[in-house]
Amino acid sequence: MRVRDEGERLGAAELGAELGERATLVQFSSAFCAPCRATRRILGEVARLVPGVTHVEIDAEARLHLVRALGIVRTPTVLVLDADGRIVRRATGQPHKADVIAALGHVV
């Protein structure tokens, strides 16, 4: 996962869900995206394993204004937010569980 959009913040209003106490994994998905289903499973597992971490999935087609504002060009795209909602990591494609945990290690 690489740093991008550093300092930009997202909150509950933009996400449609509350931020995690320590970090939030934000997944942009689309209906016919097979890697999105696997990403949902991986991020859900990580959120259950790491206390204070929340997983929020956003339908990219339904939230085009947010997709455009953040420059999301493919699904799945995963953003890692710190407790204040700042984007600290960004990745595209299906992540590996170990990579997600390592990215959270920089945040929590």
Backbone as a ProteinNet text record, in pm:
[ID]
protein_1_A
[PRIMARY]
MRVRDEGERLGAAELGAELGERATLVQFSSAFCAPCRATRRILGEVARLVPGVTHVEIDAEARLHLVRALGIVRTPTVLVLDADGRIVRRATGQPHKADVIAALGHVV
[TERTIARY]
84.4	0	88.6	49.2	132.4	57.6	133.3	74.1	26.4	-93.2	-147.7	-257.8	-284.7	-389.2	-357.9	-229.2	-190.7	-248.7	-310	-367.8	-513.9	-561.8	-703.3	-784.8	-898.1	-980.7	-1116.3	-1165.8	-1301.3	-1368.9	-1495.3	-1569.1	-1692.8	-1772.1	-1893.8	-1989	-1993.8	-2083.8	-2046.2	-1917.8	-1872.3	-1883.7	-1854	-1851	-1988.3	-2079.2	-2208.3	-2200.8	-2093.3	-2072	-1973.2	-1975.8	-1883.7	-1741.9	-1645	-1504.2	-1472.3	-1372.4	-1324.8	-1252.6	-1249.4	-1184.3	-1035.5	-970.7	-827.1	-794.2	-875.3	-852.3	-976.8	-986.4	-1098	-1043.3	-1089.7	-1056.5	-1174	-1151.9	-1258.5	-1235.7	-1336.2	-1328.1	-1427.3	-1378.5	-1464.8	-1482.8	-1609.2	-1642.2	-1742.7	-1757.9	-1863	-1931	-2051.1	-2137	-2076.1	-2010.7	-1963.3	-1814.3	-1758.2	-1613.9	-1585	-1530.6	-1498.1	-1392.6	-1285.1	-1187.3	-1245.8	-1354.6	-1418.3	-1476.3	-1531.6	-1588.8	-1479.1	-1366.8	-1254.2	-1197.8	-1191.2	-1141.3	-1233.3	-1363.7	-1461.1	-1434	-1408.8	-1382.2	-1253.4	-1147.2	-1016.9	-1025.3	-1083	-1091.2	-1181.9	-1288.5	-1376.3	-1303.1	-1221.3	-1142.2	-1044.1	-975.3	-877.8	-948.1	-1063.2	-1137	-1180.4	-1213.5	-1250.3	-1128.7	-1013	-889.6	-826.6	-833.3	-762.7	-863.1	-851.6	-945.6	-944.6	-1062.8	-1074.7	-1070.9	-1067	-1063.6	-1200.5	-1248.5	-1378	-1357.1	-1439.9	-1439.7	-1567	-1551.5	-1664.9	-1653	-1758.6	-1759.4	-1850.6	-1801.9	-1877.3	-1899.2	-2024	-2058.6	-2013.9	-1912.4	-1853.7	-1955.5	-2042.9	-2141.2	-2243.7	-2276.2	-2375.8	-2316.5	-2184.8	-2119.4	-2017	-2059.3	-1968.7	-1902.5	-1972.1	-1912.1	-1789.6	-1796.5	-1683.5	-1572.1	-1609.4	-1512.6	-1432.7	-1501.7	-1433.3	-1346.4	-1398.3	-1323.1	-1193.2	-1194.6	-1075.9	-991.4	-1034.2	-957.1	-954.5	-1063.2	-1072.6	-1094.6	-1006.8	-1019	-1047	-1036	-1070.3	-1114.5	-1185.2	-1227.6	-1166.5	-1132.4	-1142.8	-1028.5	-1059.9	-959.9	-983.2	-874	-882.3	-806.3	-871.8	-808.3	-797.3	-685	-668.5	-671.1	-766.1	-780.9	-736	-673.3	-638.9	-762.9	-748.7	-862.3	-930.9	-857.7	-913.6	-971.7	-967.2	-1021.1	-924.4	-796.6	-695.7	-656.4	-648.3	-605.4	-455.1	-412.9	-270.5	-212.6	-298	-254.2	-363.9	-322.4	-416.4	-362.1	-449.3	-407.3	-521.8	-486.2	-586.1	-562.6	-668.7	-660.6	-683.6	-695.2	-719.9	-596.5	-609.4	-492.9	-468.8	-349.2	-316.9	-341.4	-389.9	-421.7	-300.6	-182.4	-60.5	-27.4	-53.3	-26.6	-121.2	-246.7	-343.9	-303.3	-264.6	-222.1	-97.5	-4.8	117.6	81.4	-10.7	-51.3	-116.2	-193.8	-255.6	-150.7	-40	67	124.6	111.7	159.5	58.1	-63.6	-172.6	-209.2	-220.4	-270.4	-159.8
-117.6	0	123.4	221.8	341.2	461.6	557.6	680.5	765.2	816.7	908.7	986.2	1104.5	1187.4	1217.7	1216.1	1235.2	1365.2	1354.3	1471.1	1492.9	1438.7	1452.4	1371.7	1426.8	1361	1321.7	1211.3	1166	1144.8	1177.6	1157.7	1073.8	1061.4	980.8	1031.2	1161.3	1216.5	1167.6	1166.7	1121.5	969.7	897.2	751.5	687	757.2	697.4	598.7	605.2	516.4	583.9	542.8	598.2	547.5	631.2	591.7	492.4	408.5	319.2	398.1	343.7	409.8	433	336.6	347.1	364.8	302.9	311.3	263.4	302.6	260	211.6	94.6	39.4	70.6	156	196.7	125.6	49.5	-27.3	28	65.5	104.6	-17.5	-56.3	-177	-146.7	-243.4	-237	-373.2	-375.2	-493.9	-618.6	-605.3	-722.9	-746.9	-698.4	-707.6	-829.6	-935.8	-1056.1	-1029.7	-955.1	-926.8	-844.8	-772.2	-694.3	-786.2	-899.3	-994.1	-1051.7	-1087.2	-1139.5	-1030.8	-908.4	-796.2	-771.1	-778.9	-763.4	-865.4	-988.5	-1094.7	-1066.8	-1030.3	-1004.1	-886.3	-775.3	-656.8	-680.8	-757.3	-792.4	-874.5	-970.2	-1052.2	-966	-876.6	-789.9	-699.9	-644.5	-556.5	-633.3	-760.2	-840.6	-875.9	-888.5	-925	-809	-690.1	-575	-485.5	-475.1	-392.6	-246.4	-188.3	-47.1	-18.2	-123.2	-104.8	-139.8	-53.9	-71.4	-86.4	-169	-184.7	-122.1	-31.7	33.3	6.3	-50	-74.4	27.3	86.7	189.1	141.4	147.5	113.4	230	205.5	312.7	373.1	290.9	341	432.2	403.8	483.7	611.8	617.9	734.3	796.8	820.4	871.9	1003.4	1090.1	1217.6	1193.8	1097.2	1066	996.9	907.8	838.5	940.6	1035	1137.8	1228.1	1266.6	1355.6	1291.7	1159.8	1088.4	1027.6	1041.4	987.8	835.3	772.2	626.1	586.5	502.3	465.7	317.4	235.3	94.2	38.6	-73.2	-140.8	-280.2	-328.2	-258.1	-159.1	-49.9	42	48.2	39.8	41.8	162.9	238.1	349.1	311.1	341	322	460.3	480.1	607.6	592.9	697.3	694.9	730.7	741.1	766.8	900	994.9	1125.4	1130.9	1018.3	1013.3	1056.2	1077.6	1113.9	991.3	1008.1	899.5	883.3	764.9	740.7	634.7	551.8	451.3	433	392.8	370.3	257.3	165.8	54.9	16.8	-34.7	-85.9	-234.8	-305.3	-449.3	-522.4	-653.2	-736.1	-740.4	-697.5	-695.5	-831.3	-850.3	-966.6	-927	-1021.2	-995.1	-939.2	-996.1	-950.4	-805.4	-765.6	-627.6	-529.3	-570.1	-484.7	-467	-577.1	-569.9	-482.3	-496.2	-412.4	-264.6	-235.1	-95.8	-39.1	-121.8	-76	-52.5	-125.9	-108.5	32.6	101.2	240.4	338.3	290.8	378.8	359.5	234.9	209	197
0	0	0	-77.1	-84.9	-30.8	13.2	65.3	-51.6	-40.7	-138.6	-70.4	-113.7	-54.5	91.2	127.5	266.7	320.4	435.5	500	467.9	355.7	322.7	423.1	464.1	566.1	510.5	562.4	535.4	670	677.4	801.2	778.2	882.3	876.5	767.5	746.6	645.2	505.5	474.5	342.7	327.8	436	430.5	448.2	513.7	543.5	658.3	736.1	851	944.8	1069.9	1168.9	1146.1	1180	1173.7	1284.9	1261.5	1365.8	1473.4	1592.4	1704.7	1679	1613.1	1586.5	1438.1	1351.6	1207.2	1133.9	1006.6	922	789.3	747	615.5	524.6	425.3	333.9	201	159.5	35.5	-65.3	-183.3	-294.1	-382.7	-403.9	-478.4	-587.5	-679	-779.6	-786.8	-840.8	-835.1	-898.8	-1011.7	-1083.8	-1067.7	-960.7	-934.8	-846.5	-905.9	-827.4	-720.1	-749.4	-643.9	-528.6	-553.9	-446.6	-339.4	-381	-284	-194.9	-255.4	-176.7	-85.7	-135.3	-55.5	63.2	42.2	151.4	261.7	222.5	320	396.4	325.2	387.5	484.8	439.8	525.3	645.3	624.7	736.1	841.2	795.6	888.6	967.6	898.5	964.3	1066	1029	1120.6	1246.4	1230.3	1348.3	1433.2	1371.2	1442.2	1518.2	1462.7	1519.7	1592.9	1724.3	1801.5	1755.9	1747.2	1711.9	1563.6	1480.2	1334.8	1276.7	1187.8	1122.4	972.4	909.4	763.8	708.9	612.7	547.5	397.8	340.9	195.9	129.3	21	-51.8	-194.2	-238.9	-376.5	-464.3	-546	-626.7	-723.3	-777.7	-873.4	-806.7	-682.4	-610.5	-552.5	-540.9	-477.5	-573.4	-697.6	-800.6	-762.3	-689.8	-649.7	-561.8	-470.8	-383.1	-461.5	-551.1	-637	-718	-776	-857	-770	-655.5	-566.9	-519	-501.1	-451.7	-563.1	-686.8	-798.2	-802	-761.7	-766.3	-911.8	-967.4	-1108.5	-1130.8	-1025.2	-1040.1	-906.3	-914.5	-792.9	-789.6	-672.8	-545.8	-525.4	-459.7	-406.8	-257.3	-181.9	-36	16.5	104.6	174.6	321.3	381.8	525.7	588.1	679.7	748.1	892.3	945.4	1087.8	1169.5	1299	1387.5	1358.6	1300.3	1267	1126	1053.2	918.3	810	846.2	745.6	663.7	532	444.7	460.6	505.9	527.8	434.3	374.8	277.8	174.7	55.1	-54.9	-140.6	-181.9	-267.4	-360.8	-477.7	-570.6	-589.3	-625.2	-643.3	-512.5	-523.9	-405.8	-317.4	-191.7	-102.7	-38.3	11.3	92.9	238.2	314.9	455.4	530	507.5	574.8	540.1	415.7	374	443.3	459.4	527.8	673.7	738.3	877.6	891.2	796.3	800.7	781.7	692.3	670.1	797.3	865.3	989.9	1098	1091.8	1188.9	1188.5	1075.5	1064.8	1121.9	1149.1	1189.4	1336.7	1380.8	1516.9	1618.1
[MASK]
++++++++++++++++++++++++++++++++++++++++++++++++++++++++++++++++++++++++++++++++++++++++++++++++++++++++++++

